[in-house]
Amino acid sequence: MGKYGILHSSDMTKSHIARSFERWMMEIKHTDVHATRLPSYKLQKYQDEYCDDYNTATLPHRKYYNYDAWEVEQASQAKEE
């Protein structure tokens, strides 16, 4: 099993995965998945790349594995400061 679990393309509809994928698309690929209305073949290409990077734990930042949890952690740290 991967460091953060194993992600399959069927998991892309889960809310925390979808949100993490959207952040990755915006921040790493500089593409907003909703605003650009990507053709399905391009979206699938990005999803495959994201799944591969997720499964091999090679995403560029920890936040792209679970953006919701990362956001909560950042808010908690900000309160402590």
Secondary structure, DSSP 8 states (H G I E B T S, - for coil): --TT----GGGGGSHHHHHHHHHHHHHTS---TTTTT--HHHHHHHHHHHHHHHHTT--SSGGGT-HHHHHHHHHHHHHH-
